[in-house]
Every structure is written in structure tokens, then in C-alpha cells.
Amino acid sequence: MMIGLIKQSAPIRPPDHLAPDQKRHANLRYVYTLTAFVSLGAFLFGWDQGVMAMIIADDRWLKLMQPSDDWSVGFVISIYNIGCVVGAMTTGFFADACGRERTISLASTVFIVGALIQAASYTIMQISVGRLVLGLGVGAYSAAVPLYISEISPAELRGRIVGIELMILCFGEMVIFWIVYAFYFLNSDDWWRLPLAIQVVPALVLAIGCWTWVPPSPRWLVAEDRYDCALEVLSRLHGSEAAELEISEIRKTVSEEQITTQATWSDMFKGPVLRVTLLGMGIQMFQQITGTNGIFYYAPSLFKKGGIEDPTMANLATGGVGVVLFLSSWIPIFYFDRFGRKTWFQLGLIGMISALIGICVLQQHAADHPNSPINNAIVIFPYMFFTFFNASWSSGTWTYAAEIFPISLRAKGNALCTASLWVSNFLVAQASPPIETATGYGLYILFAIICVVAFLFVRYALVETKGRSLEEMAELFGIDEKEKDQDPQDSVRQGLLQSNLRDEDATLVDDNSEDL
């Protein structure tokens, strides 16, 4: 009964001004607009990835909260990740039952509650509870947003469009770094409450928009037997001719999977699906344990141990991390789909390993020569790390995990992969402070070794998915052996989409030229 009240059930019809047989072209602008709006969830994800880094290093916050040791500080950071695990896991149920866009709306409501608890906290326990609740919402964002985006995107542009989500996430990380840096100079012990509270505003906008304006995923509509609604959404996105062929392909795929698959959690660990699950969970796990959040969460401490003793300068260098994240997030938008997923992952790891070695060398130099001006060069290597990470792993793993599962298993598979990411994030956030305290730059040597293992995993275990439609994934991974040859209609659909999208790109260029 409650699920029936939540999910979108209103009919989705063509606009009244359209003639019944009027041809519609692909509307790339509409795809990008929907992507940008639901990616407010990614913006809030990025906001909360970065909001605590300077706060937990501030003496005023430490004096109020009085954490007993490094483990207590790590707990405040990492308990958020436990909430994210639970939020990601529940996304599989809600996304299938209520729809992708309504799940994002519900996640926003939970997010708002957690943000307000955090901002009103006076003890380690209170702020930990707030971060746990907040994590439920962010975990749901992290699974539902890329799931929705992948299901409205043409295969030819899926990497670029998921890259837009990454760019918006990184924009959130950059914005919050400078917001926290500005509030840091307030002459108040409660300065840190403001950046925790104001994130309620975009969360409220997202909740309302996903409930009232964002259309359901066409693939979810087909699974609900609402074929006319699905055809209308696809026509708005990809054009009427491509939509006719695409709806047939989706209906065929969904009906076959509904016959052969009940889409239970146990199915994720059976037969050939197990391989897909392990690849998706593995790639998301490596995204975290290769060092990104070990550097990101504790950047002020990294810079301090690298010889930048002034807290204001260390915070300023940390703000620079946000700028680098945002600027480098544009790389996959324009280039990710030009090369294979495996190529990007391997190139990224080579750069990340080089940067981690540089951090170790500079921290050792700072220990041997505390006042050397060379120590300021420590800022280069975290910036280098995040440039290579953002160009490859940051958006690449989300794209890969969201696209490899067949339709009937996609929501649950994406939830498992996202949960794997958050469990790994929890372990990194909890263990990094004591490991760094005990070993110094040994933490970054450990990350470099894990990067080597990740390189071997990508090279020898991963399956390339570049250019494949979502409906082809079952055949690619041997889950559906009944169809050995590509459906001829799929080639026609791909051609129509490519033609329509080229026309739309040309239209966008012409519009921009006229504006100039």
C-alpha cells in the first residue's frame, strides 16, 4: 500500500501540441538537463565527502567534541560510510519497487534529517548519529543517481554523461572546501555548524524536483508493464524512431529475464552472474582502497607532515585539492568514451602510483629537513594523484558498475557494488589515522602496493564494455546464451541514435554560435 503511494503512477503522454504521427529527434539537451538535475545528489555526495576534512583538524571543534584518540576521530568520519552501505543496499529494493527518481526523492528526505542532527550536535555521539543518518541518504544517492543516468543515456554517450555526474560531484567537493575555509575565519566556536546546515537547501530542491518533474526511467516503466509511458520517455530522450526500436529491445530483454530470473539477492551470487557481481564489487572496492579518501579525508594532516606547518596554509592547500578535482573531472566528459574502460583504469593507476611515491619521498624529506622550502612541493603530488584518479577511476568505476548487469538484476547489482565501495571507504577512513600515526608515510606505500594489485585485476580480470548497449550485457558476460548474434534491430537503433545525436550536437553548436 505504501509503495503504491510512493511510486509514480500518473500517465506520461506526448505534449498536446504534437501531431499523433509527428517525428521527434533526439533531445540531447533534455538528457543533459535531467542528468545535471539528478546529479544534485552527486553534488551533495561531494559536499559531504569534503566537509569534515578541515573541521576535524580545527582546535575549536576538537575542544568542544573532545575525542579520546585517533580512533574516535576516525569513527566520526567512518560511521558515515556505514550509513552509506545501508543506504546503498536498500536502494535495490526501493529503486525496483518505487522507481529510480522517487528513490532519490526519499533519499533527500533522509539526508535532510541527518544534516540537521549533525549541525545541532555537541558531542561525538550526537554528531556520529547525524553522520550515520546522513550516510543513509548519500548511500542511496550514490547507487540511485548513476543507475538512473545510465538508463536514460544512449550507449554512445554513457561514459560522458556519467562523467557529468562526476564533474558535479567534484564541483560539490570544491565548493565545500572553500565554504569551510571561509567559515573557518569566523570568530565563533560554532563556525563549523553552518556548512553542515546549509546543504539542506539543495537537498530540498532535489526532493521536490524528483517527486514532481523528473520522469521515471524508461527501463523501469517497461518492467512495470507501462509500455506507452516508456515509449514516450524514450521519444523525449532519444527521438521517436530510435525509441520504437529501443522499446522493442527493452521489452524483449525484460520479458526474457523475467522468465529466467526472479531477481533475488541470491541470484547475484549464482552461475555466470557471480562473475559480474565480483567484477562490479571489485572495481568499486579498488576505487577506494587505492588511496583516494585516505588522502582526501586527511589532506591537512598530509600537508602538515609534508612540512607545511601553518594550519591556514595547510587548509589553503587542501582547498586546492577541490579545485584540482573539479578541473580534472572534465577530462572523462570529453575523452572517456574515446578509449576502452580498461585503458583508462590502467593509465590512471600508473599516474596514481607515481604520485604516491612522490608523497613518500617528500614526507621523508620534510622529516630530515624540517625548514626546507622544498617541502612546499608536497602539494604537487596529491594534486597529481587526483588528476589521474579523476580522469579514470572516479567516473569509470561508477560507469562500469552501473552498466554490466542485465536489467532485472541491475538495481540489486548496482546496490551491491555501491555497498562494496562504502565498506571499503569505511575501512580506509577508520584505519588511515592510526596507520599514519604508527608508520608515517608507510600508509602511502601501502596504497601504492594496492594500486599494483588493482592494475593486475584490471588487466587480467576485467571485461571491456565500451560501446555496448545495456541490453547486450547479458550476452557479453554469458548470462543469456540463447541469443548468440546481435539483433539486427540493435544495429539500426545504434545508427539512428548516432545520427540523431550528431544532428542534436550540431544544433547545440549552432545555437551557441548564434548566442555569441
FILO-751223 format. One record per atom (N, C-alpha, C): y, z, x. Coordinates in steps of 0.1 Angstrom, whole numbers, plus 5000, padded with zeros to 4 digits. Atoms other than C-alpha are relative to their C-alpha. Example, Ala and Ser with C-alpha at 12.3 -4.5 7.8 and 13.67 -1.06 7.14 Angstrom:
2
498850005009
495550785123
501250005009
498950004991
498950715137
501150084992
! end
This chain:
516
498850005008
500050005000
501350005009
498849994992
502550105027
500149875009
499950134993
501649795048
500649894992
499550115009
502349575018
501550014998
498549985002
505849725015
500749965013
499350034988
506549665052
500049855004
500150134995
505349315059
500949904991
499150105007
507549015049
499149924991
500850075010
506248865017
500849904992
499150095007
509248665004
499649855004
500250144996
508748285002
501049945010
499150064990
510148075030
500149854997
499950145005
511447745017
501049925008
499050084993
513447455031
501450024994
498649995006
517247465026
500249914988
499950075013
518347344992
500649865003
499450124998
520447065007
499149895006
500950094994
517446895023
499249924989
500850085009
515746605005
498550035003
501549964999
511946664999
499349935012
500750084989
510846395025
500949985012
499150024989
513746435049
499450045013
500549974987
512746425085
500950105008
499349904992
513746715107
499649995015
500350004986
513946715145
499950145005
500249874993
513046995169
501450065002
498849934999
515747255169
499950115011
500249924988
515747395204
501050115000
499049905001
518947585197
499650124992
500549905009
517247775169
498950095008
501149934992
514247865192
500750095010
499349914990
516647995219
500850114993
499249905007
518748185193
499050124996
501049905004
515648365179
499550085013
500549934988
514448435215
501050105005
499049914995
517748585225
500250124991
499949885009
517948805194
498950105001
501249904999
514448955195
500050065014
500049954986
514948995233
501050125001
499349875000
517449275224
499050125003
501049914997
514149465226
499750015015
500150014986
513849345262
501250075007
498849944995
517449445268
499950165000
500249855001
516649805256
498950055010
501149974990
513449795277
500750015014
499450004987
515549715308
501050125001
499149895000
518149975298
499350135004
500749874998
515550255298
499249995013
500650014987
513950125330
501050055010
499049974990
517250185348
500850124998
499049895004
519050465330
499850135008
500249874994
517350755347
500150015015
500150004985
517450655384
501250085006
498949924994
520950795391
500150144994
499949875007
520651075365
499250105007
500949904994
517651245381
500450035015
499549974987
519451225415
501350085000
498649945001
522651395402
499850155000
500149854998
523151765412
500450074986
499749935013
524751845377
498850004991
501250015008
521651725359
498950095005
501049914994
519351905383
500350154998
499649865002
521352225379
499750044986
500349975014
521052205341
498550014997
501450015003
517452105339
499150095008
500749914991
516152305369
498549965001
501450044998
512952105376
499450085012
500649914990
510552315396
499649935013
500550074988
509352045421
500149854997
500050155001
509051665427
499149964988
500950045010
506151655402
500750014986
499349985013
508451785374
501049884998
499250125001
510951505381
499249884997
500950115003
508151255382
499550004986
500549995014
506951385348
501049954990
498950055009
510351325332
500049854999
500050154999
510150965344
498749954993
501250065003
506450905338
499550034986
500449975013
505951075304
500449894990
499550115008
507950785290
499049895000
501050104999
505250555302
498850024992
501149965009
502550745283
500449964986
499550045014
504650685251
499949854999
500050155000
504850315261
498549954999
501450045002
501050295264
499650014985
500449985014
500550435229
500749904991
499250105008
503350215215
499449865002
500650134998
501749905231
498749994993
501450005006
498249995218
500149994985
499950005015
499450045182
500649864996
499450135003
501249705184
499049914995
501150095004
497949525180
499850014985
500349985014
497349685146
501249954991
498850025008
500949665133
500449855000
499650144999
501549305146
499149924991
500950075008
498449185128
500250034985
499949965014
499049385096
501349974994
498650015005
502849375092
500749885004
499250114995
503949075112
500750045013
499449984987
505449045147
501450064998
498649965001
509049075136
500250134993
499949875006
508549375113
499650115009
500449904990
506749555141
501250035009
498849984991
509849505163
501050094993
499149925008
511949655135
499650144999
500549875001
509749955131
500150075014
499949944987
509750005169
501450045003
498649974998
513550005168
500350144994
499749885007
513550295143
499550125009
500649894991
511250505166
500950015012
499149994988
513450415196
501250084998
498749935003
516550545179
499850155000
500449855001
514850885172
499950055014
500249954986
513750915209
501350005008
498750014993
517250815222
500850124996
499249895005
518951085201
499450135005
500649884995
516451355212
500450015015
499650004985
517051265249
501450045002
498549974997
520851275246
500350144996
499749865004
520651625229
499350105008
500949904993
518351785255
500750095009
499549904991
518952095275
498950055010
501149954992
515552155291
499149885004
500950104995
512951955310
499049964988
501050025011
510551995280
500749914989
499350075010
513151865255
500249855004
499750144996
514151555275
498749925001
501350074999
510451485281
499549964987
500450045013
509751485244
500749884995
499150115004
512651255238
499549875007
500550124993
511351015265
498749954995
501350045006
507851025250
500249924988
499850075013
509150925216
500749865003
499350124996
511450665231
499049905006
501150094995
508450525250
499249934990
500850075011
506650455218
500749884995
499250115004
509450225208
500049895010
499950104989
509750055242
498649935002
501450064999
505950005244
499849904990
500250105011
505949835211
500949875003
499250114996
508849615223
499349915010
500650074989
507049525254
498849924997
501150085005
504049395235
500449904989
499750095012
505549255203
501049895003
499050114997
508549065218
499449885007
500650124994
506648845242
499049934991
501050065009
503948795216
500749914990
499250085010
506548675190
500549875007
499350114993
508348455216
498949895003
501150104996
505048295228
499649924988
500550075012
504148205192
501049914993
499050105005
507448025184
500449905010
499550094989
507747845217
499049885001
500950114996
506447495225
499450025013
500749984988
503847495252
500849965012
499350054989
506047285274
501150085005
498849914997
508847545274
499650155000
500449865002
506847865271
500450095012
499649924988
507447985307
501550025000
498649995000
511147905304
500550104989
499549915010
511548085271
499650155002
500349864997
509648395281
500950045012
499149974990
511848375312
501450044995
498749955006
514948415290
499950144996
500249865003
513448735277
500150095013
499849924987
513148855314
501450015004
498650004996
516748755320
500750104992
499349905008
517948965291
499550145004
500549874995
515749255303
500850045012
499349974988
517349225337
501550024998
498649975003
520749205322
500250144995
499949865004
520049535305
499950105012
500149914988
518949685338
501350005008
498850014992
522149555355
501150084992
498949945008
524449675326
499950155001
500249865000
522950025326
500350065013
499749954987
523250065363
501550035001
498549984999
527050015361
500650094990
499549905010
527450215329
499850145005
500349864995
525750515345
500950025012
499149984988
527750455377
501450044996
498749975005
530950465357
500150144994
500049875006
530050775337
499750115010
500249904990
528950945369
501250075005
498849954995
532550995378
500850094990
499349915010
533451185346
499950155005
500049864996
534351545353
499450094989
500749925010
531751685330
498550015003
501449984997
528251825334
499149934990
500750075010
527251635303
500249855000
499750154999
528251285315
498849924997
501250085001
524651165315
499549984986
500450015014
524251215277
500549874994
499350125006
526550915270
499149875002
500950124999
524350635285
498750014993
501249985008
521350785267
500249984985
499850005014
523050795234
500549864995
499450135006
524950455231
499049894999
501050115002
521750255233
499549994986
500450005015
521250345196
500649884993
499350115007
523750075187
499249875000
500750135000
521849765199
498650024993
501349985007
518549925186
500249994985
499850015014
520049955151
500349854996
499850155003
521249585152
498749935000
501350075000
517749475162
499150044988
500849965011
516049685135
500449924987
499550065012
518249535108
499749855000
500250154999
518049175121
498649964999
501450045001
514249165125
499550034986
500449985014
513949305089
500549904991
499350095010
516349065072
500249865004
499750134996
516848755093
498949925008
501050074991
514148675119
498849964992
501250055007
511348465104
498750055006
501349964995
507648565107
499549895010
500750104992
505548395134
499249914992
500850105008
504048075121
498550025001
501549984998
500648165135
499650134992
500449895009
500748505117
500049964986
499950055014
501748325085
498749924997
501350075002
498648095089
498950104998
501049905001
496448405094
500150074987
499849945014
497948535061
499749904989
500250115009
497048205044
501349964993
498750045005
500748135038
500449875007
499850124993
500547775049
501349934998
498750065003
503647645032
501150075008
499049934992
505747915048
499949975015
500250034986
504147855082
500649865003
499550134998
504947485079
501549995000
498550005000
508547555070
500650065013
499549944988
509047785100
499849905012
500350094990
507347535123
501049885000
499150115002
509547255109
501450035005
498749964995
512747455116
500050015015
500049984985
511547515152
499749875007
500550114992
509647205163
500249864994
499850135007
510646935138
498849984990
501050025011
508746815107
498849935004
501250074996
506446565123
499150085009
500849924991
505246785151
499450124992
500549885008
504947075125
498849964992
501150045008
502546875103
498750005009
501250004992
500146825132
499750145006
500249874994
500647165147
499450104989
500549915011
499947345113
498549974998
501450035001
496647155111
499250065011
500749954988
495647255146
499950164999
500049855001
496647625140
499050044989
500949965011
494747635106
498549985005
501450024995
491647485123
499650115009
500449894990
491747735152
499850134993
500049875007
492448035129
498750014992
501250005008
489647935105
498750025008
501149994992
487147885132
499850145006
500049874994
488048215149
499750114989
500249905010
487948405116
498550004996
501450015002
484348275111
499250075011
500849954988
483148365146
500450135005
499449874994
485348665153
500650094990
499449905009
486248975134
501250075006
498849944994
488949065159
500050155001
500049864998
487849415165
500350045015
499749964986
488749615196
498849985009
501250014992
485149605208
499849855005
500150144997
485349225208
500749965013
499250034988
487849245236
499250025013
500849964988
485049365260
498649944999
501350075002
482249125250
500049865005
500250144996
480948795264
501249955008
498950064992
483548555277
501450064998
498749945002
486448745261
500250115010
499949904990
485749025286
500849955012
499350064988
486848795314
501549984997
498650025004
490048705296
500750145000
499449875001
490749075289
500350065014
499949944986
490149175326
501149925008
499050074994
492348895338
501450044996
498749965005
495248985315
500450145004
499749874996
494949355322
500250025015
499950004985
494549295359
501449955005
498750064996
497649075362
501150104997
499049905004
499749335343
499950135009
500149884991
498349625364
500649975014
499450034987
499249445397
501549984999
498550015001
502749375384
500650135003
499449874998
503349755385
499650065014
500549924989
501249885414
500449935014
499550064988
502749635439
501350055005
498849934995
505849845441
501349994993
498750035006
508449725417
500750134995
499449885005
509050055399
500050125010
499949904990
508250265429
501349995008
498650024994
511450115444
501150024989
498950015010
513350075411
500450144995
499749875006
513050435397
500650095011
499549904990
513850605430
500849935011
499250084990
516250355447
501050095007
499049924992
518950615455
499350085012
500849934989
516250815475
499649905011
500450104990
515050495492
501249985010
498850034992
518650415504
500450125008
499649874993
519250785514
499150015013
500949994989
516150785536
500149885010
499850114991
517150455550
501350015008
498849984992
520350605564
501350004993
498849995008
522850585536
500150134994
500049865004
523650955532
501050034989
499049975010
526750935510
499449974986
500650035013
525450975473
500749894992
499350105007
528250755460
499649865005
500450124994
527350475484
498549964996
501450025004
523650515476
499949954985
499950045014
524450485439
500649864998
499450145000
526650175446
498949905004
501150094995
523750015465
498949984989
501050005011
521450105435
500549914989
499450095010
523949925412
499849865004
500250134995
523549625434
498649944997
501450045004
519749625426
500149934986
499950065014
520749555389
500649865001
499450134999
522949265399
499049895006
501050094995
520149105420
498949974990
501050025010
517649155392
500549904990
499550095010
519948975368
500149865005
499850134994
520848685391
498749935003
501350064997
517248625402
499249974988
500750025012
516048635366
500249864995
499750145005
517548285361
499049905007
500950094993
515048135386
498949954991
501150055008
512048125363
500449924988
499550085011
514147995334
500049855003
499950154997
514747665352
498849955008
501050054991
511847645376
498550044997
501349955001
508847845364
499049904995
501050105006
507247565343
499849885009
500250124992
507547315371
498850025010
501249984992
504747475391
499050094993
501049925007
501547655382
500350155001
499849855000
501348025374
499550055013
500649954988
499148085404
500949985012
499150034989
501547915428
501250105001
498949915000
504448135417
499650145004
500449874997
502448455419
499750025015
500250004985
501348375455
501250005008
498850004992
504748285467
500850134998
499449885002
506148595451
499550115009
500749904992
503648815469
500449995015
499650024986
504448665503
501450065003
498749944999
508148755498
500050154999
500149855003
507349105484
499450075012
500649934988
505149195514
501050005011
499050014990
507849075538
501150114998
498949905003
510449295521
499550145002
500649864999
508149605520
499950035015
500049984985
507649565558
501450035005
498749984996
511349545562
500550144997
499749865004
511849875543
499450105009
500749914991
509350045565
500750015014
499350014987
511049925597
501350075000
498649945000
514550025586
500050154997
500149865002
513450365574
499650075013
500449944987
511750435607
501250005010
498850014991
514950315625
501050114996
499149895004
517050555604
499650145004
500549874996
514850845613
500250015015
499850004986
515150755650
501550005004
498650024997
518850665649
500950034988
499449965013
520550865620
501349944998
498750045002
524050745626
500349855003
499850144996
523450375635
500549924988
499550095011
525450125615
498949904995
501150095004
522249905615
499350054987
500849945011
520850145589
500549954986
499550065013
523149985562
499249884996
500850125003
520849685565
498850024990
501149965009
518349875544
500149934986
499850065013
519949725513
499449864998
500550145000
518749375522
498649994994
501450025003
515049445517
499650034985
500349995014
514949595482
500649884992
499450125007
517249305471
499049885002
500950114997
514849065488
498750024991
501249975008
511849235471
500249954985
499850035014
513349205436
500349854997
499850145002
514348845441
498749924999
501350065000
510848735449
499250054988
500849955012
509348965422
500549944987
499450065013
511748835395
499649854999
500350145001
511048475404
498649974996
501450035001
507348515400
499350104990
500949905007
505648835387
500750054988
499349935011
508348975364
499849934987
500350075012
508148705338
498749935000
501350074999
504948535350
498950084993
501149925005
502648825341
500150014984
499849995014
504148855306
499649874993
500450135005
503748485300
498549985000
501450024998
500248485313
499250084990
500749915009
499048785293
500249964985
499850035014
500648665261
499449874995
500550135004
499148315262
498549985002
501450044997
495548345274
499050044989
501049965010
493948505243
500049904988
500050085013
492748305212
500750074989
499049955010
494848355181
499550144994
500549885008
492548615163
500050125009
500149894991
492448825195
501350035007
498850004991
496048765208
500750134998
499249885001
497749075193
499350125007
500749894994
495049315204
499949985015
500150024985
494649145238
501350025007
498749974994
498349155244
500350145001
499849865000
498449515234
499250075012
500849954989
495649595259
500749975014
499350044987
497449405287
501250085002
498849924999
500649585280
499750145003
500449874997
498949915279
499650025014
500449994986
497449845313
501250005009
498850004992
500949775326
500650145000
499349875002
502250105312
499250125007
500849904993
499350315325
500349995015
499750024985
499950165360
501450055003
498649954998
503650235356
500150155000
500149855000
502850595347
499550055014
500649964988
500750635378
501049995012
499050024989
503450485401
501150104999
498849915002
506250685385
499650155004
500449864998
504251015387
499750035015
500549984987
502850965422
501049975011
499150054989
505650795441
500850125007
499249904993
507951105447
499250095009
500749924990
505251335462
499449925011
500550084989
503751045482
501149975010
498850034991
507150955496
500450135008
499749874993
507851325504
499050035011
501049964990
504551365522
499949895011
500350114990
504351025540
501349925005
498850084997
507950885541
499749854996
500150145003
507750505544
498549964998
501450035003
503950535541
499749954986
500150055013
504450475504
500249854999
499850145000
505750125511
499049925008
501250064993
502850045535
498949994989
501050015010
500550135506
500349894990
499750115009
502449895483
499749875006
500350134993
502149615509
498549975000
501550025000
498349665511
499649964986
500350045014
498149645473
500449864997
499550145002
500149325474
499049905006
501050094994
497549175497
498849994991
501150005009
494749275473
500449914988
499550085012
496849115444
500049855004
500050144996
497148795464
498649944999
501450055001
493348765467
499649994985
500350005014
493048845430
500549874993
499450125005
495448565421
499349875005
500550124994
493948315444
498649974996
501450025002
490248365436
499550034986
500449965013
490148515401
500849934988
499150055011
493048375380
499749864996
500250145006
492648065358
501449944997
498750065002
495647825358
500149964985
499750035014
497247785323
501249924997
498750085001
500347575330
499749884990
500150125009
500947325302
499050004989
501049995011
498147445279
500750054987
499649945013
498847505242
499250124997
500749885003
497947835228
498649984993
501250045007
495247665207
498949955010
501050054990
493547535239
499450115008
500449894991
493047875255
498550044998
501449975002
489647945238
499149915008
500950104993
488147625252
500250025015
499749984986
489847685286
499150115006
500849894995
488048015290
498650014995
501350005005
484847915274
499650094989
500249925012
485248125243
499449924989
500550095011
484747835219
499549875007
500650124994
482247585233
499749894991
500450115010
481947385201
500949885002
499150124998
484947165210
500249985015
499950034986
484547015244
501249915004
498950094997
487146745241
501250044993
498849975006
490746785233
500249924987
499750065012
491646705197
501049895002
499050104998
493346365197
501450034994
498849965006
495946515174
500950085009
499349914991
496846765201
500949915009
499350094991
497946475224
501249954992
498950055008
500046335196
501150114998
499149895002
501546675189
500950035012
499349984987
502446725226
501049895002
499150114999
504046375226
501250024991
498949985010
506146445195
500950115005
499249884996
507246785208
500949965012
499250034988
508246645242
501149904997
499050105004
510146355226
501150074992
498949935008
511946585201
500850095009
499349904991
512746845228
500949925009
499150074991
514146575251
501349964992
498950045008
516346455222
500950124997
499249885002
517446815215
500850045012
499349974988
518246875251
501249915002
498950104998
520346555252
501150044990
499049965010
522146675220
500850125005
499349884995
522947005236
500949975012
499250054989
524246835267
501349934995
498950075006
526446605246
501050104994
499149905007
527846905226
500850075011
499349924990
528647095258
501149915007
499150094994
530346785272
501349994992
498850015009
532546755241
500850135001
499249874999
533447125244
500950005012
499250004988
534647065279
501249904998
! end
